[in-house]
Amino acid sequence: MKIKVKTTPRSKVVRLDEPGPDGVWQARVQAPPVDGKANEAVIRLLSDHFGVPKSRITLVSGETSRLKTFEVPEG
C-alpha cells in the first residue's frame, strides 16, 4: 500500500501519528534532513509500526520534501 507521510525532522520527540482526515501520516524524527538521515528514520518508524522489515519499505517520492510517499507491503 502507498501512504503519504508529512515529516518533521529535528523534532524533540520520535513519533508516528495516525493519518488525519486528509489521509496523511505525521512522522516526527530527531534526525536532521541531511544525507537521507531523516528518510531513514521515517523508514524505521514505519517498519516498527507496520511490523515489516526496513528493507521492504520504499520511498516512492518526496526524497527532499517534507511530504513523502512510501510503499509499505501489507502484512
C-alpha positions in Angstrom: 0.0 0.0 0.0 1.1 3.6 -0.6 1.0 6.0 2.2 1.7 9.7 2.4 3.8 10.9 5.3 4.5 14.5 6.4 7.9 14.5 8.0 9.2 16.8 10.8 13.0 16.4 11.1 14.9 17.6 14.1 11.9 17.0 16.4 12.4 16.7 20.1 10.2 13.6 20.1 10.2 10.5 17.9 6.6 9.6 17.0 4.4 8.4 14.2 0.8 9.8 14.3 -2.1 8.1 12.7 -3.4 9.7 9.5 -5.8 12.6 9.8 -8.9 13.3 7.7 -6.6 14.0 4.7 -5.1 10.5 5.0 -1.6 11.9 5.6 0.5 10.3 8.4 2.7 12.6 10.6 6.3 11.4 11.3 8.4 13.3 13.8 12.1 12.2 13.9 15.2 13.6 15.6 17.4 13.0 12.6 18.4 16.1 10.5 17.3 16.3 6.9 20.9 15.7 5.7 22.2 12.8 3.6 18.9 11.0 3.8 19.1 10.5 7.6 15.6 11.8 8.2 14.2 9.5 5.5 16.0 6.5 7.1 14.5 7.4 10.5 11.0 7.6 9.0 11.5 4.2 7.4 12.5 2.8 10.8 9.3 4.3 12.3 7.1 2.8 9.6 8.9 -0.6 9.9 8.2 -0.7 13.6 4.6 0.4 13.2 3.6 -2.0 10.4 5.8 -4.9 11.5 7.7 -5.2 8.2 11.4 -5.2 7.6 13.0 -1.9 6.7 14.3 -3.3 3.5 10.8 -3.9 2.2 9.7 -0.2 2.6 10.4 2.0 -0.4 10.5 5.8 -0.7 8.5 6.4 -3.8 8.6 10.2 -4.0 9.5 13.3 -1.9 13.1 12.4 -1.1 13.9 16.1 -0.4 10.4 17.2 0.5 8.6 17.1 3.8 5.6 15.4 2.2 6.8 11.9 1.1 5.1 8.8 -0.4 6.2 5.4 0.8 5.3 1.9 -0.5 4.7 -0.4 2.5 3.9 -4.1 1.9 0.9 -5.4 3.6 1.4 -7.9 6.4 
